């Protein structure tokens, strides 16, 4: 496995651990943002590993999934795409319609963490 792939994987894992810390401390908007980052970085690792190319500079999970060049089960894809809006919504009050941290709660964060955990498990199979 190329070092670049390992670097993306390491960063993805670090972000997922960070999401857990944010969840445990009630920082739910950052928890969901880090869930998005976990999947984004894992998809970029897969694109490098499978396609042997540099991933585009995108944060759009739909685009990154399409660039993976393999079939993703519909249920996994649907769940991953639920994370897509959180990249912007979780951080910018002009997009969230107010302070974004006030828009998130434990239930939303838990759902995002569950999605991330399931997606990570499925996606990591593509690196073997």
PENOR-V430478 format. One record per run of one state. SS is the DSSP state (~ for helix, > for strand, _ for the rest). FROM is the first residue (numbers start at 0). TO is the last residue. If there is no record, write none. Layout:
ss:SS from:FROM to:TO
ss:SS from:FROM to:TO
This chain:
ss:_ from:0 to:1
ss:~ from:2 to:23
ss:_ from:24 to:26
ss:~ from:27 to:50
ss:_ from:51 to:59
ss:~ from:60 to:66
ss:_ from:67 to:72
ss:~ from:73 to:81
ss:_ from:82 to:84
ss:~ from:85 to:88
ss:_ from:89 to:91
ss:~ from:92 to:95
ss:_ from:96 to:98
ss:~ from:99 to:102
ss:_ from:103 to:104
ss:~ from:105 to:126
ss:_ from:127 to:127
